[in-house]
Amino acid sequence: MDNEKIQDLKQFVELCKTNPSILQNPSLSFFKNFLESLGARVPPSVKSEKGGGEHSDELDEDIIESDVELDNTDTVEPDNDPPQKMGDYSGEVTEENRDAAQASKAKALDAISEGKLNEAINHLTEAILLNPNSAILYATRGSVFNKLKKPNAAIRDADAALKINSDSAKAYKVRGMARAMLGLWKEAASDLHVASTIDFDEEIAEILIKVEPNARKIEEHCRKYERLRQEKKQRKIERERQRRQAEAKAAYEKDEKKEQQSQHKASDPDSASVLNGGKIIGIHSVSELETKLNVASRASRLAILYFTATWCGPCRFISPVFTSLAEKYPKAAFLKADIDEARDAASRWNVSSVPAFFFIKNGKEVDRVVGADKNLLEKKIVQYAG
């Protein structure tokens, strides 16, 4: 098999590695059957839900979250009553109004003890309107709304109390209990823990016994699906990186193929014309290399032997520089060999790292450069080409 067909086969194999589903194409069934006869496993094609495109994995599918099993036995439907009356925080409160508010609060407490909760709400609302700067009045009315199973009203009162006093343990407790009634378990646990830290009481501890397990389940559920989303994102990034890498490699090999085809046009291996002034000469074996070096020696021309590899990043950087130097110094012979293809040549010259450049004059090595140092490379060419 000639070298050109080998290069085509290499490119096809790389394409199969990048997208194995291509082997499901009916026109390639003969090749698929051959691979399977050797014991190979060909991945099946995966159809996307958006119209039959093939994918190597399920990255395009949405992550569907499962339900969380929670204890919702004591939750209630949200109350949608109009917002309760609130006082004006900006107004001045007289001593007389404070005393009147305390009297209304006392009536409310008596009503609560008698189970007259709606009457207690009326008394507390009257007290709030008289003294709107009292956090305890809002928190107390909020606790009564909780008893009436009106958690949204209780939350409004707790929020008002916390605006006045951000350290109100009772307000945090009222809001935590209201949020628990609405099934807002994480928020409820947060409020109840703050309330317990400020002023611990046994009722908070009893409520947390039910709230905390639900809150933990939700947190674990959120962490699990956030991890899955991050893993999916990373897989997508990696797939895109591999695709770009495969495209870059295919483009590089295509350019290499064109370069090699142009280099094979010289017909007489013993003529100095094969040194192809201003062009790169591809080397594919040690015998071919020796022929070119002998011609360069007989013509008293400097030969620069460049060893490269398709997988080498610095090689991709320095290759265009090497090509431009060949055009700039047409009296020198510029030879190029891939270490994976011309293994015998790389072994003969003891190549241990690429890119590597050997400067050969009259059949003998006079210098070398290892690495992608374009300035040093040109300096050596100028030094020995004269």
C-alpha positions as CSV (number, residue, x, y, z in Angstrom):
1,M,0.0,0.0,0.0
2,D,1.5,3.4,-1.0
3,N,2.0,6.1,1.5
4,E,-0.9,8.3,0.3
5,K,-3.4,5.5,0.9
6,I,-1.9,4.9,4.3
7,Q,-2.4,8.5,5.2
8,D,-6.1,8.3,4.1
9,L,-6.6,5.3,6.2
10,K,-5.1,7.0,9.3
11,Q,-7.5,9.9,8.8
12,F,-10.5,7.6,8.5
13,V,-9.5,5.7,11.7
14,E,-9.1,9.0,13.6
15,L,-12.6,10.0,12.4
16,C,-14.0,6.7,13.7
17,K,-12.4,7.3,17.1
18,T,-14.0,10.7,17.3
19,N,-17.4,9.6,16.1
20,P,-17.9,5.8,16.3
21,S,-21.5,6.0,15.1
22,I,-20.2,6.7,11.6
23,L,-19.7,2.9,11.4
24,Q,-23.5,2.5,11.4
25,N,-23.6,4.0,7.9
26,P,-24.9,1.3,5.5
27,S,-22.2,2.0,3.0
28,L,-19.6,1.0,5.6
29,S,-21.4,-2.2,6.7
30,F,-18.6,-4.3,5.1
31,F,-16.0,-2.6,7.4
32,K,-18.3,-2.9,10.4
33,N,-18.8,-6.7,9.8
34,F,-15.0,-7.1,9.4
35,L,-14.3,-5.4,12.8
36,E,-17.0,-7.5,14.5
37,S,-15.6,-10.7,13.0
38,L,-12.3,-9.8,14.8
39,G,-14.2,-9.5,18.1
40,A,-14.5,-5.7,18.1
41,R,-17.6,-4.1,19.6
42,V,-19.2,-1.3,17.5
43,P,-21.2,1.2,19.6
44,P,-24.9,1.6,18.4
45,S,-26.0,4.9,17.1
46,V,-28.0,7.1,19.6
47,K,-30.9,9.1,18.1
48,S,-31.6,12.5,19.6
49,E,-35.2,13.5,20.4
50,K,-34.8,16.5,18.2
51,G,-34.9,14.9,14.8
52,G,-32.7,11.8,14.4
53,G,-29.1,13.2,14.8
54,E,-26.6,10.8,16.1
55,H,-24.7,11.4,19.4
56,S,-22.1,9.4,21.2
57,D,-23.7,9.9,24.6
58,E,-26.8,11.5,26.1
59,L,-25.4,14.9,26.9
60,D,-28.2,16.6,25.1
61,E,-30.9,15.1,27.3
62,D,-32.3,17.2,30.2
63,I,-31.7,16.0,33.7
64,I,-35.1,15.3,35.2
65,E,-35.2,15.7,38.9
66,S,-37.1,13.1,41.0
67,D,-39.5,14.0,43.7
68,V,-38.3,14.3,47.3
69,E,-40.2,12.2,49.8
70,L,-41.1,14.6,52.6
71,D,-43.3,14.5,55.7
72,N,-46.0,17.1,54.8
73,T,-48.7,15.9,57.3
74,D,-49.0,19.2,59.1
75,T,-48.7,21.6,56.2
76,V,-51.7,23.8,55.2
77,E,-52.9,25.6,52.1
78,P,-51.5,29.2,51.8
79,D,-53.9,31.8,53.2
80,N,-54.8,34.5,50.7
81,D,-56.6,37.0,52.9
82,P,-55.9,40.7,52.3
83,P,-52.9,42.0,54.3
84,Q,-53.6,42.9,57.9
85,K,-53.3,46.5,59.1
86,M,-49.8,47.7,59.9
87,G,-48.7,50.8,61.8
88,D,-46.7,53.7,60.6
89,Y,-43.1,53.2,61.6
90,S,-42.2,56.8,61.0
91,G,-44.6,58.4,63.5
92,E,-43.9,59.5,67.0
93,V,-45.5,57.4,69.8
94,T,-46.7,59.2,72.8
95,E,-46.6,57.9,76.3
96,E,-50.4,57.8,76.3
97,N,-50.5,55.6,73.2
98,R,-47.9,53.2,74.6
99,D,-50.1,52.8,77.7
100,A,-53.2,52.3,75.6
101,A,-51.3,49.7,73.5
102,Q,-50.3,47.8,76.6
103,A,-53.9,47.7,77.7
104,S,-55.0,46.3,74.3
105,K,-52.2,43.8,74.4
106,A,-53.4,42.6,77.9
107,K,-57.0,42.2,76.5
108,A,-55.5,40.2,73.6
109,L,-53.6,37.8,76.0
110,D,-56.8,37.2,78.0
111,A,-58.6,36.4,74.7
112,I,-55.9,34.0,73.7
113,S,-56.2,32.2,77.0
114,E,-59.9,31.8,76.5
115,G,-59.4,30.6,72.9
116,K,-60.9,33.7,71.3
117,L,-58.2,34.0,68.7
118,N,-60.0,36.4,66.3
119,E,-60.8,38.7,69.1
120,A,-57.2,38.6,70.1
121,I,-56.2,39.6,66.6
122,N,-58.5,42.7,66.8
123,H,-57.0,43.7,70.2
124,L,-53.4,43.3,68.9
125,T,-54.2,45.2,65.7
126,E,-55.5,48.1,67.9
127,A,-52.3,47.9,69.9
128,I,-50.1,48.0,66.8
129,L,-51.8,51.0,65.4
130,L,-51.3,52.8,68.8
131,N,-47.6,51.7,69.0
132,P,-46.3,50.7,65.6
133,N,-42.7,50.7,66.8
134,S,-43.1,47.6,69.1
135,A,-41.6,44.5,67.6
136,I,-43.1,42.3,70.3
137,L,-46.7,43.4,69.3
138,Y,-46.1,42.2,65.6
139,A,-44.5,39.0,66.8
140,T,-47.4,38.3,69.2
141,R,-50.0,38.9,66.5
142,G,-48.0,36.7,64.2
143,S,-48.1,33.8,66.7
144,V,-51.9,34.1,66.9
145,F,-52.1,34.0,63.1
146,N,-50.1,30.7,63.3
147,K,-52.7,29.3,65.7
148,L,-55.3,30.3,63.2
149,K,-53.4,28.4,60.4
150,K,-52.7,31.7,58.5
151,P,-49.0,31.4,57.8
152,N,-48.7,34.2,55.2
153,A,-50.2,36.7,57.6
154,A,-47.8,35.4,60.4
155,I,-44.8,35.9,58.0
156,R,-45.9,39.5,57.3
157,D,-46.0,40.2,61.0
158,A,-42.7,38.5,61.6
159,D,-41.0,40.5,58.8
160,A,-42.3,43.7,60.3
161,A,-41.0,42.8,63.8
162,L,-37.6,42.0,62.4
163,K,-37.4,45.3,60.6
164,I,-37.8,46.9,64.0
165,N,-35.6,44.5,66.0
166,S,-33.4,42.1,63.9
167,D,-32.6,40.1,67.1
168,S,-36.2,39.3,67.9
169,A,-36.1,35.6,68.8
170,K,-40.0,35.4,68.9
171,A,-40.2,36.9,65.3
172,Y,-37.8,34.3,64.0
173,K,-39.7,31.5,65.8
174,V,-43.1,32.8,64.4
175,R,-41.7,33.0,60.9
176,G,-40.0,29.6,61.1
177,M,-43.3,27.9,62.3
178,A,-45.3,29.7,59.5
179,R,-42.8,28.6,56.9
180,A,-43.0,25.0,58.2
181,M,-46.8,25.1,57.8
182,L,-46.2,26.1,54.1
183,G,-43.7,23.3,53.5
184,L,-40.8,25.7,53.2
185,W,-38.5,23.4,55.1
186,K,-35.1,24.8,54.5
187,E,-36.2,28.4,55.3
188,A,-38.1,27.2,58.3
189,A,-35.1,25.3,59.7
190,S,-32.9,28.5,59.2
191,D,-35.3,30.7,61.1
192,L,-35.8,28.2,63.9
193,H,-32.1,27.7,64.4
194,V,-31.6,31.5,64.6
195,A,-34.4,31.8,67.2
196,S,-32.9,29.0,69.2
197,T,-29.5,30.6,69.2
198,I,-30.9,33.9,70.5
199,D,-33.3,32.4,73.0
200,F,-33.7,28.7,73.2
201,D,-37.0,27.1,74.2
202,E,-38.3,23.6,74.1
203,E,-41.1,24.3,71.6
204,I,-38.5,25.2,69.0
205,A,-36.6,22.0,69.6
206,E,-39.8,20.0,69.2
207,I,-40.6,21.7,65.9
208,L,-37.1,21.1,64.6
209,I,-37.4,17.4,65.2
210,K,-39.8,17.4,62.2
211,V,-38.4,20.3,60.2
212,E,-34.8,19.3,60.1
213,P,-35.2,15.8,58.4
214,N,-37.2,17.4,55.6
215,A,-34.7,20.3,55.3
216,R,-31.8,17.8,55.1
217,K,-33.5,15.8,52.4
218,I,-34.0,18.9,50.3
219,E,-30.4,20.0,50.7
220,E,-29.1,16.5,49.8
221,H,-31.5,16.5,46.8
222,C,-30.2,19.9,45.6
223,R,-26.6,18.9,46.0
224,K,-27.1,15.7,44.1
225,Y,-28.7,17.4,41.1
226,E,-26.2,20.3,41.1
227,R,-23.4,17.7,41.0
228,L,-25.1,15.9,38.1
229,R,-25.5,19.2,36.2
230,Q,-21.8,20.1,36.8
231,E,-20.8,16.6,35.6
232,K,-22.9,17.0,32.5
233,K,-21.4,20.4,31.9
234,Q,-17.8,19.1,32.2
235,R,-18.6,16.1,29.9
236,K,-19.9,18.6,27.3
237,I,-16.8,20.7,27.6
238,E,-14.6,17.7,27.2
239,R,-16.5,16.5,24.2
240,E,-16.2,19.9,22.6
241,R,-12.5,19.9,23.3
242,Q,-12.0,16.5,21.7
243,R,-14.0,17.6,18.7
244,R,-11.8,20.7,18.2
245,Q,-8.7,18.6,18.7
246,A,-9.8,16.1,16.1
247,E,-10.6,18.9,13.6
248,A,-7.2,20.5,14.2
249,K,-5.4,17.2,13.8
250,A,-7.3,16.4,10.6
251,A,-6.5,19.9,9.2
252,Y,-2.9,19.4,10.1
253,E,-2.7,16.0,8.4
254,K,-4.4,17.3,5.4
255,D,-1.8,20.1,5.0
256,E,1.0,17.5,5.6
257,K,-0.5,15.3,2.9
258,K,-0.5,18.2,0.4
259,E,3.0,19.0,1.3
260,Q,4.2,15.4,0.8
261,Q,2.4,15.2,-2.6
262,S,4.2,18.3,-3.8
263,Q,7.5,16.9,-2.5
264,H,7.1,13.6,-4.4
265,K,7.2,15.3,-7.8
266,A,10.9,15.2,-8.2
267,S,11.8,12.2,-10.4
268,D,15.5,11.7,-10.3
269,P,16.6,10.7,-6.8
270,D,20.3,11.3,-7.5
271,S,19.8,14.8,-9.0
272,A,20.4,18.0,-7.0
273,S,16.9,19.0,-8.3
274,V,15.3,16.7,-5.7
275,L,16.6,19.1,-3.0
276,N,13.7,21.3,-4.2
277,G,15.2,24.7,-3.4
278,G,12.8,26.8,-1.3
279,K,10.5,23.8,-0.5
280,I,10.3,21.2,2.2
281,I,11.4,17.7,1.4
282,G,9.4,15.0,3.1
283,I,11.3,12.0,4.5
284,H,9.5,8.7,5.0
285,S,12.3,6.2,5.6
286,V,16.0,6.0,6.6
287,S,17.0,5.0,3.0
288,E,15.2,8.0,1.5
289,L,16.9,10.2,4.1
290,E,20.4,8.8,3.2
291,T,19.7,9.4,-0.5
292,K,18.8,13.1,0.1
293,L,21.8,13.7,2.4
294,N,24.2,12.2,-0.1
295,V,22.8,14.5,-2.8
296,A,23.1,17.5,-0.5
297,S,26.7,16.5,0.3
298,R,27.7,16.1,-3.3
299,A,26.1,19.5,-4.0
300,S,28.0,21.0,-1.0
301,R,24.7,22.3,0.4
302,L,23.7,22.6,4.1
303,A,20.9,20.1,5.0
304,I,18.6,20.9,7.9
305,L,16.8,17.7,9.1
306,Y,13.6,18.4,11.1
307,F,12.0,15.6,13.1
308,T,8.3,16.3,14.1
309,A,5.1,14.4,15.2
310,T,1.4,15.0,14.6
311,W,0.6,15.0,18.3
312,C,3.3,17.5,19.2
313,G,2.0,21.0,20.1
314,P,5.4,22.9,19.7
315,C,5.8,21.2,16.3
316,R,2.5,22.7,15.1
317,F,3.9,26.1,16.1
318,I,7.4,25.7,14.5
319,S,6.3,23.9,11.3
320,P,5.1,27.1,9.5
321,V,8.3,28.8,10.6
322,F,10.4,26.0,9.1
323,T,8.4,26.3,5.8
324,S,9.1,30.1,5.6
325,L,12.8,29.6,6.4
326,A,13.0,27.1,3.4
327,E,11.6,29.9,1.2
328,K,14.0,32.4,2.7
329,Y,17.1,30.3,2.3
330,P,16.6,28.3,-0.9
331,K,20.3,27.2,-1.2
332,A,19.9,24.9,1.9
333,A,18.1,21.6,1.8
334,F,15.2,21.4,4.3
335,L,14.2,17.9,5.2
336,K,11.2,16.9,7.4
337,A,10.4,13.5,8.9
338,D,7.6,12.3,11.2
339,I,9.0,10.1,14.0
340,D,5.9,7.9,14.0
341,E,6.2,7.3,10.2
342,A,9.9,7.3,9.7
343,R,10.8,5.3,12.8
344,D,14.0,3.9,11.3
345,A,15.3,7.4,10.5
346,A,14.4,8.7,14.0
347,S,16.2,5.7,15.5
348,R,19.3,6.2,13.4
349,W,19.5,9.8,14.6
350,N,18.7,8.9,18.2
351,V,15.7,11.3,18.4
352,S,14.4,11.5,21.9
353,S,12.4,14.8,21.8
354,V,10.6,16.8,19.2
355,P,10.8,19.2,17.5
356,A,14.5,18.5,16.8
357,F,16.7,20.0,14.1
358,F,20.0,18.6,12.9
359,F,22.4,20.6,10.8
360,I,24.4,18.4,8.4
361,K,27.2,19.5,6.1
362,N,29.3,17.2,3.9
363,G,27.5,14.2,5.4
364,K,28.4,15.1,9.0
365,E,26.3,16.6,11.8
366,V,27.7,20.1,12.7
367,D,25.0,21.3,15.1
368,R,21.5,20.7,16.4
369,V,18.6,22.6,18.0
370,V,16.0,20.9,20.2
371,G,12.7,22.8,20.8
372,A,10.6,25.4,19.1
373,D,13.1,28.3,19.2
374,K,12.6,30.0,15.9
375,N,15.2,32.7,16.5
376,L,17.9,30.2,17.4
377,L,16.9,28.0,14.4
378,E,17.4,30.9,11.9
379,K,20.6,31.9,13.5
380,K,22.1,28.4,13.0
381,I,20.9,28.4,9.4
382,V,22.6,31.7,8.7
383,Q,25.8,30.4,10.5
384,Y,26.1,27.2,8.4
385,A,24.4,28.0,5.1
386,G,27.3,30.3,4.1
